[in-house]
Amino acid sequence: MGRQYEVKEKTFESRYHETKVMQVELFTWEKLDDVERIKQAFGIK
């Protein structure tokens, strides 16, 4: 489709809180993991 869905590791720093390293999902609207379930829900073959 458009952009490639991906998961990246990001580091968030703040002077008020401890540094956090998190995995962030980018372009979640491009994920294709529920296509079959959605087709089934709408009766699409």
N, C-alpha and C positions, 0 to 999 in steps of 0.2 A: 504494500500500500504506500504509505508516506515514509515516515522516518522509521528506523529500526529500533524496536523496543530493547532497552538494555538496563542492567543494574550496575551502578557504580558505587564505589566506596568514597564517601565524603567526610571531611573533618570539619567540625564546627567548633569555633573558638569564641570565648566570651570572657571579658574581664570579671564578670560576676558569677560565672559557673565554670565547672571543670570542662575540659575539652572532651568532646564526644566524637567518636568515629562511628558512622552509621552507613548501612547500605541503603541507597536511594534508587527507587524505580523511576526511570525516565521514559516518557512517551507511553504511559500506561494505556492510553486509548488504542495503541497499535498492537496490544497483546491479542493473540489468537487462541488462547487456551480454552475459551468457553464457546467457541463457534458452534460445535456440535450440540451443546446443551441449548443454546439460543435457537438454533434451527428447529430442534425438537419442540421447544416451547411454542413456537409460532407455526408449527406444522409445515416447515419448509424442507424439501428434499434435496 
